[in-house]
C-alpha cells in the first residue's frame, strides 16, 4: 500500500479536471527540478506517474474523482511523510476543493 493516499470527489467536467491535474503535476515538477526525475502521462491524459530519488507517485482523474498515491523511498523520505502529506493535501485542496 502507498505511504500517502489522497482521493477527492469533484464535479468538474473531465477536461477541466484533467487540466487541473496537469497544472498540479507540472507545477510540482517545475518547483522541484532536482526532486522529480520523470513524469509519464497516459495517452488520454487521465493518469500520470512521477518518479524521483525519494518517491514514486501515481495520479488519476475520471469524471467524478481525483486521486494520488505516493510511495516514499528510504528512511529520510519516510521521516518527512507528515510534511510531504501536508504539502500535497494543500495543493490538492486548492485544485479539487472538498
C-alpha positions in Angstrom: 0.0 0.0 0.0 1.1 3.5 -0.7 2.5 5.7 2.0 0.3 8.6 1.1 -3.2 8.2 -0.5 -5.5 11.1 -1.3 -8.8 11.0 -3.1 -11.3 13.7 -3.8 -14.7 13.7 -5.5 -15.2 16.5 -7.9 -17.9 17.9 -10.1 -15.7 19.4 -12.9 -16.1 18.4 -16.5 -13.4 15.8 -17.3 -11.4 18.2 -19.5 -11.3 20.7 -16.6 -10.3 18.0 -14.1 -7.5 16.8 -16.4 -6.2 20.4 -16.8 -6.2 20.9 -13.0 -4.3 17.6 -12.6 -1.8 18.6 -15.3 -1.3 22.0 -13.7 -0.7 20.4 -10.3 1.8 17.8 -11.6 3.7 20.3 -13.8 3.8 22.9 -11.1 5.4 20.4 -8.7 7.9 19.4 -11.3 8.9 22.9 -12.1 9.2 24.0 -8.5 11.3 20.9 -7.6 13.5 20.2 -10.6 16.1 18.2 -8.6 13.5 16.2 -6.9 11.4 14.9 -9.9 13.3 12.6 -12.3 10.5 11.8 -14.7 6.8 12.3 -15.4 4.9 10.0 -17.7 1.4 10.7 -18.9 -1.2 8.2 -20.3 -2.3 8.8 -23.9 -5.7 10.1 -22.7 -4.2 12.4 -20.1 -6.3 10.9 -17.3 -3.3 9.5 -15.4 0.3 10.2 -14.8 3.2 8.7 -12.9 6.0 10.8 -11.4 9.2 9.4 -10.1 12.2 10.8 -8.2 15.0 9.8 -6.0 12.8 9.5 -2.9 9.3 8.7 -4.3 7.1 7.1 -6.9 3.7 8.6 -7.4 0.5 7.9 -9.4 -2.1 10.5 -10.3 -5.6 9.6 -11.7 -8.7 11.5 -12.7 -12.0 10.5 -14.0 -15.5 12.0 -14.4 -16.0 12.1 -10.6 -12.8 11.5 -8.7 -9.2 12.7 -8.5 -6.6 10.6 -6.7 -2.9 10.4 -5.9 -0.8 7.7 -4.3 2.8 8.2 -3.2 5.3 5.6 -2.3 8.2 7.0 -0.3 11.7 5.5 -0.8 14.1 5.4 2.0 14.3 6.3 5.7 14.7 10.1 5.2 11.6 10.2 2.9 9.5 8.2 5.3 10.6 10.6 8.2 9.4 13.5 6.1 6.0 11.9 5.4 4.0 14.3 7.5 5.4 17.3 5.8 5.0 15.8 2.3 1.4 14.8 3.0 0.5 18.3 4.4 2.0 20.0 1.4 0.3 17.6 -1.1 -3.1 17.9 0.7 -2.8 21.7 0.4 -2.2 21.5 -3.3 -4.9 19.0 -3.9 -7.4 21.1 -1.9 -6.6 24.2 -4.0 -7.3 22.3 -7.3 -10.0 19.9 -6.1 -11.7 21.5 -3.1 -13.7 19.1 -0.9 
